[in-house]
Amino acid sequence: MTSIGGAEMVDWNLAVATATRLVRPGPDVTRDEARAVVAELRRHAKASERHVRAYTRMLPEDADVHDTPVLVVDRAGWAKANVAGFRALLGPLLDRMQERRGTSPGGAVLGAVGGKVTGVELGMLLSFLASRVLGQYETFAPAGPDLPGSAHGGGRLLLVAPNIVHVERELDVDPHDFRLWVCLHEETHRTQFTAVPWLRDHLQGEIQSFLGATEMDPATVLERLREAAQSLAGARPEGEEDEGGRSLVELVQTPEQREVLGRLTAVMSLLEGHADYVMDGVGPEVVPSVGEIREKFQKRRASGAGRLDAALRRLLGLDAKLRQYRDGERFVRAVAGQVGMDGFNRVWTSPNTLPTKAEIARPADWIARVHGVRDTGGNDEG
């Protein structure tokens, strides 16, 4: 990443430096143990390709799927990769806001000092998230010297080794089974985007529509980031919650953004629910202890880690992500149960066959619209 001057809306280098400095250390492992974990995760990522494709019947259109690299990273590496992704994705919005800075009431705030403040606060948020993410398929992943990406506009698969080790120890589950289970979920995401070539551009277009509809002035952006950072630092007064439990995304919505967000929520619910469905479907064949892992992991996912963690999860919209896993998995299970895997795969035909937010909650409506079949059983959740 090149040096960013003070004129930028966000000092991206400072965001990386802050996240790297504040991220919590991972679990204690020896050098040999660390090498063994990295090697095993790479083997599992490779094996997961075969398992996921066989179960989903989704094959990449481009035979050179290995153009999307698999990177086993530490927490700082995950934060650095996400800063690069944010920079690429948010660039158009920040450019537009920078043009408004001269006439905006917040223009003076977000000058050279403002860019650094925003960089620090973004780094703080990423340092929090960096200890919680097990893996991630980076759909919008610009390649760099330290972070290889797809040469053809694809993404890269990140596996965060310290977090995987931390959770497998916390849950007291078989580490080899757990590592493969995680890889199955993340490989499903890679398969979704490599087998459905229009999906990336569609998702990017929706995100840009969401960002383009913002009416925020620069001072508001800074204010929202500060609210999240204060929650992270425990600066919110005792007993004061985060504006009625609204998430950071909900706080900045315009009416047009709400419409776009509804479509985005449906797509993300589909992608996350599909990945959960696949990892559980493949699991019994290749992960002997999948039942124990799923039960313990679901309890951990739902419980969080205390008051501060719960408050920040609400502010960042992470509770909504948990609902996406649950609601999306129910949708996939209900559809596949009625029309089979090939029938479910009609969802990937075009943007028009993606489920709406309402159809995620009522799978029978999607089946009726796409397949012309009405479920008379009265059970939308399968």
Sequence and secondary structure as in RCSB ss.txt:
>XXXX:A:sequence
MTSIGGAEMVDWNLAVATATRLVRPGPDVTRDEARAVVAELRRHAKASERHVRAYTRMLPEDADVHDTPVLVVDR
AGWAKANVAGFRALLGPLLDRMQERRGTSPGGAVLGAVGGKVTGVELGMLLSFLASRVLGQYETFAPAGPDLPGS
AHGGGRLLLVAPNIVHVERELDVDPHDFRLWVCLHEETHRTQFTAVPWLRDHLQGEIQSFLGATEMDPATVLERL
REAAQSLAGARPEGEEDEGGRSLVELVQTPEQREVLGRLTAVMSLLEGHADYVMDGVGPEVVPSVGEIREKFQKR
RASGAGRLDAALRRLLGLDAKLRQYRDGERFVRAVAGQVGMDGFNRVWTSPNTLPTKAEIARPADWIARVHGVRD
TGGNDEG
>XXXX:A:secstr
     TTSSS HHHHHHHHHHHS       HHHHHHHHHHHHHHHHHHHHHHHHHH    SSS GGGS EEEE H
HHHHHHHHHHHHHHHHHHHHHHHHHTTTSTTTTTTSHHHHHHHHHHHHHHHHHHTTT  EEEESS    SSS   
TTS  EEEEEHHHHHHHHHHHT  HHHHHHHHHHHHHHHHHHHHH THHHHHHHHHHHHHHHT    HHHHHHHH
HHHHHHHHT S TT  SGGG  HHHHT  HHHHHHHHHHHHHHHHHHHHHHHHHHHHHHHH TTHHHHHHHHHHH
HHH SSHHHHHHHHHHTHHHHHHHHHHHHHHHHHHHHHHHHHHHGGGGS GGGS  HHHHH HHHHHHHHH    
 S  TT 
